Amino acid sequence: MLIGNVTDYIRHEKIEKSGVYKDDHIHVIMLNLPAGEELKPHISPVDAFFIVQQGEVEFMLEGEVFHLRPGDMFHFKARQLHALKAISDFSMLIVK
């Protein structure tokens, strides 16, 4: 079954979260950040896995900084403090 194409959800006019897919077990979101935009430190109530689709980002997790590029995959546990700063127009697919 074809659900769609993730590139249909990539936009960089503003910070944007778009629901891509959701069922009883998983929630898939596309997060877009224009270059220079940030998501301030926050926590997720659930574990998360993401795949960088486009651009570069500084991903801060519990005080450690990771420089991520297209194709990079990352996993973190629920309730870990994290933040993002887009170095260039940035998009990632998040699975929770």
C-alpha positions in Angstrom: 0.0 0.0 0.0 1.4 3.4 -1.0 0.9 6.0 1.7 2.7 8.9 0.0 6.1 10.4 -0.6 8.0 12.2 2.2 9.2 14.9 -0.2 5.6 16.2 -0.4 6.0 17.3 3.3 9.3 19.2 2.9 8.8 23.0 3.1 11.0 25.7 4.6 8.9 28.9 4.7 8.5 28.5 8.5 9.0 26.1 11.3 6.4 23.4 10.6 5.4 19.9 11.9 3.3 17.9 9.6 1.6 14.6 10.4 2.7 12.0 7.8 1.2 8.8 9.3 -0.5 7.7 12.5 -2.0 4.5 13.8 -2.4 2.7 17.1 1.3 2.0 17.4 3.4 4.8 15.7 3.2 8.4 14.8 5.3 9.7 11.9 6.0 13.5 11.7 7.9 15.7 9.2 9.7 18.6 11.0 10.9 21.4 8.8 13.1 24.3 10.1 14.3 27.2 7.9 18.0 28.0 8.1 18.9 29.7 11.4 15.6 28.7 13.2 15.7 26.9 16.5 13.6 24.6 18.6 14.3 25.6 22.2 15.2 22.9 24.8 12.2 20.6 25.4 11.4 16.9 26.2 9.4 14.3 24.5 7.1 12.0 26.6 8.0 9.0 24.4 11.1 7.6 22.8 11.8 9.0 19.3 13.8 8.0 16.2 14.5 10.3 13.4 16.1 10.4 9.9 17.5 13.6 8.5 16.0 14.1 5.1 17.5 17.4 4.0 19.9 20.1 5.3 22.1 20.2 8.4 21.3 20.7 12.0 23.0 21.0 15.4 21.1 18.6 17.6 21.7 19.1 21.3 20.9 16.1 23.6 21.5 16.3 27.3 24.2 18.9 26.8 26.0 17.1 24.0 26.0 18.6 20.4 25.7 16.4 17.3 26.1 17.8 13.8 23.7 15.9 11.6 23.4 15.7 7.8 21.1 14.0 5.3 20.8 10.3 5.8 21.9 10.5 9.5 19.6 8.5 11.9 19.3 9.3 15.6 17.4 7.7 18.5 16.8 9.1 22.0 14.8 8.1 25.0 11.7 9.7 26.5 12.2 12.7 28.9 15.7 13.5 27.6 16.2 17.3 27.2 17.0 18.2 23.5 17.0 21.2 21.2 17.7 21.9 17.5 19.3 24.7 15.5 19.1 24.5 11.7 22.4 25.3 9.9 20.7 25.2 6.5 17.0 24.6 5.5 16.4 21.4 7.4 13.9 18.5 7.4 13.7 15.3 9.4 11.2 12.4 9.6 10.4 11.6 13.2 9.0 8.3 14.3 7.5 8.0 17.8 
